[in-house]
């Protein structure tokens, strides 16, 4: 997979241009269903291809070892490639979600506070890729937007929970995935996934998502998808003297469809030229603010006097120890790669700001 022929690499990268091609015959398809066209007369559709000989590069680098390939090859693909052995029930996933995910994503994946995205709902909001009636934008969730369940499994396995990713076992990932599929009314083997369902590597490919065709590029010859994709993917490309669309008022057209309203203010906070920023403050912004600036996480928020007064009441040595070793959902040092002394500087900074 790491020694791909240059020509094939160019073909794969050029797939996105297929929407503009009109007189080519399909010979194969990319894994996402996109049409791949042959190189002819030194061109891939309307794009020139570098067909120079690739001699003289064998002395650079080396072929990766089997273990290196295994370590890098962590993705889970729609065809089941990368799925580990294991299983997990919706019932167990419900318990795990409540403990690991609900503080950010809300009950049943309906959305929490603090800007974390909802994971359920939104079915029907992507009609024609233009969203719902009026000014409401499309709601892109697992049930309305994602084309494959493999994407969900892979993301949970490698990136969640937010505070300590890769801490879940394969069975736990299967369970949380099963639960999120169930609250989105997804089917497996043609039957709605219910509380008794157990997801495993053996039945994973029977899961059918609601939007598998929403990511196919629309080639002019593919009339079957034009109606689904609507006008956004249609039209003739313009390379000269193009007619610009009328500007859209953000406040009038979008703000009323989102909560909280979209801000158009792009000014940076004003900082006094003589102001100095402590090392603890810098480390806090880089490594700790993701949790301690969001009440939804459950960690004491910077500036919350009552919360920090309770923390400090345990004694500064206890506060340092909890920060160094981890407490509740917080891993040791908050998962940050910093020294013990730097961590204490952060703790001192947060306590001082929250008095």
N, C-alpha and C positions, 0 to 999 in steps of 0.2 A: 504493500500500500504506500510505501515511502519512495519507491523507485518507479513511479508512474512515468510513462513516456510523455515527453513535453507536448506532443501533439494532442494526446488525450486530455491533458490538463487544460490546454487552451480550449478544447471542445467543451469541457465541463464548465469552464468559466464563461464561455460565450453563450451558454444556454439562455441567459437573460435577454439576449438580443433577439430571440426567436419570435417575439411579439411583433417585430417589424418586418419579418421576412414573408414574402408572398409566393415565390416560385421555387420551392425546394421540396424534395421528397424525404419523408422521415425514414430513417433506417434503424434507429433505436431510441430508447427513452432513458432519461436520467432517473434516479431512484425516486424523485418526487413527481414523476410523470411528465416532466418537461421534455419537449422534442429535441433530439440531438440530430443535427444535419451534417452531411459529409463535407469535407474540405474539397473544393473543386477549383482548379486553376489557381491555386495559391490563395484562395479566399474561403473563409467560413461565412456563408451568406454574403453580406456586404462588407465584411471585415477581413483585412489582409492578415495572413498567417505567416509567421516566421518559420520557413521550412529549411533553414540552414542546417548543415550537418552538425551533429552534436559531438564530434570527436574531441579528445583532448581534455575531458573533464574527469576522467576516471581516477586521476591522482588526488582529487579533492574529496575530503570526507571519507566515510566508510559506510559499509552496509550495516544497518542497525542489527543488534543481536535479537535473538528470539525473546529474551526476557525484556529488552527495551521495547520491542513492539507490543508485547503483552501489557507492559506498564502504561504505554501511551494509548493503547486501543481500549478506551473505557466507555465509548459511546454505546447507546442502546438504539438500535435501528428499527424502523417499521416492520422489517421482515423477521424480527426476533433476534438478530445478531446482537450479542452482548448481554442478553438476558441471563442473569445468574439463576441457578437452581434455588427454589424456595417457594413459599406460599404465605398468604396472609388473608385473614377474614375481614369482612366489612365491620364486624362487631369489634375486633381488636383495633382496627383502624380508627373507629370512632373514639375509643379510649385514648389512643396515641395522639390523635388530632387535638382532642381536648387539652391534653397535657403539653403538647409541643407546638401547636400551630394556631389555636384559636385566639391567643392573645394578640396576634397580628391580623389574622384573616377573618376573625369573627366566627360566631356560631354557624355551623353548616356551610362554611365558606362564603357567607353572605357579605363579607367585608368588615373590616375593623376600622378603628380610628388611627390617625397618624399617617395616612397615605398608602398603607399596604393594600394591594389589589384584592378585590373579591375573586373568589375561585369558582363560584357557581352562579347560575342565572344567565340572563342575556340571550337565551335562545330566541331566534327570530330578529334580533337587533342588527344582524349583518346583511339583511336583505339588500341585494344589488350592491353590496359593499358601501352603501350610503347611510346606513343607520336607520333609526326609527323615524316616525313622522315628526315633523316640526324640527326643532333645533337640537334634539337630544342626540348625542354621539353614540356610535356602536359600543356595546358592552362586550368586551373581549374577555371571555372566561374559558375555563376548561371545556364546558359544555357547549359553548357557542362558537368557539374560534379554533381551538387546537385540532389538527387533523388526525393525529395519531396518539394513542395512549403511551407509546414508547417515549415520547417527549416528556410526558408527565413523570413517568418512572425515573428516567435519567436525571431530570432536574431535581426531584426530591432526593435521589440517591447522592448526588454530587454537591448540592448547594443548600440543602435544608437539614435541620432547622437553621434559621438565620444566625443564631448566636453560636452554634457549634456544628457546622456542616460535616457530613460524612460520619456522624456519630450513630446513625441508625443501621441496624443489621438489615440484610437483604429481606428477611421475613417481615420486618417492620415496614420497610419501604413498600413491599407488596400490599401490606395491610392498609397503609395510609392511601396508597394509590387506589385500592379497591373502594375505600370509603369515599374518596373524592369523586370517583366515577359514579357511585351510587347517588350522591346528593345532586349530581348533574343529570340524573335519569338516563344514563348510558346503558346500552344493551350489550350482553355477551351471549353468543349463540342465539341471537334474536329475542332474548328474554331480558326484561329490565333487571339490572343488578339490585338485589335486595339485601337485607341484613344477614341472611344465611349464606350469601355467596362467598366463596373462597377463591381468590385470585392466585394463580401460580404461573410458572414458566410454561406449563403444559397447556393451559387454556387461554394464555394471554392474547394470542392472535385472533381469538374469537370476539374480542372487544371491538366494536364498531363505533367510532366517534361520529359526531353530527356534521363536521365540516371537512370531510376528506378532499373535496374538490375545490375548496376555496383558495388553494395555493397554486393551482395550475396556471401557467402563463397562457394567454389567449393569442394563439396564432390566427391570422386572418382566415385560414382554411378550416379552423375548428369552430364551426357554427354551433356546435352542440353546447359550448360553454358561454357564448356571447350573452345569452339571455340571463344566465346566472350571474355573470360578473358585472353586467350593466355598462354604462358609458365610460367609466373611469379607465378601462383597458382598451378602449376603441379609439378610432381616429387615425389620421395620417400624421406622421412625424413632420415637424417643420424645422428646416435648417437655415432659412433666410427670410427676413421680413415677416417674422411670425407675429400673429395677432395676439396680443396679451389679454388674458382674461381680466374682467373688471375686478378691482380689489374688493375683498370682503371685509366688512367691519367686524373685528373680533368681538367687540363688546356686544354688538347687536345680534350676531349670528351664532356665537358659541357660548358665551358666558351663561346664558339662561339655561343651557342644557347640562351644566356640570356643577357639582357641589363638592368642595368649595369652588367658587368661580375662578376661572383662569385669570391669572394676573399678567398684565402686559408690562409691568414695571421691571426694568432691567438694571436699575441703578445699584451699584455696589454700596455697602454701608460705608459711611464716611469715617475715616480713622484719623485721629490727630497725628500730625507728623512726628510729634515728640513721644507718642505713645509707644510703650514697649510691651511685648507679649512674652509671658513667662514660658519656660520650657514645658511646664505642666499643662498650660493652656494649649500649646501646640500639639502635644501628644493626645490630649483629650479630643481635640477636633479631628485628629487623624484616626484614632483607634477606639475611642470610647463614646463619642457623641451619637453613634447609630442607635445605641440602647438608652443612654442616659439623657437623651434629648427627646425621647418619645415615651409618653406615659403608657402607651398601649403595651410596651414590652414588659412592664412590671418593675423595672429597676427604678431606684430613686432618681427623679429628674433633676438636672442641674437647676438651681435656683429655688427649688421647693424647700422652704425653710423647715416646715413641719417634718417632712420625710427625712431630711438630713439631720435634724435635731434628734430624731429617734435613732438614726444610725450612729451618731456620735455618742449618744448616751451609753453605748456598749463599751466605750473606751477606745482610744485611738489605736492601741495595740491590737484589739480585736478587729477593728475596721481594716487595719493593714493586713492582718492574717487572712481575713475573708477575701480581700482583694487579691492577695498573692496566691491563695490556694483554691479560690472559687467558692461560690455559695449559691444554692438553689440552681437556677438555670444559667448562672454566670460561670463560665469556665475559668480556670486559673489565669490570672492577669487579663481577664476578659478576652483571652485568645490572642492578645497582642504580643508581638516579639519585642519586648522591652525588658530592661533590667529591673531588679527589685527597687533600686533607688529611684528610677524613673517612674515606676508605678506609684511609689509613695508621694512623689511630686504631683502626680495627677490627683491622687486622693486629697492631698492638702489643698490643691487648687479648687476642687469641687466643693470641699467643705467651706473654704473661705468665701467663694462666690455665693454659697447657699445660706450664709448667716443672716 
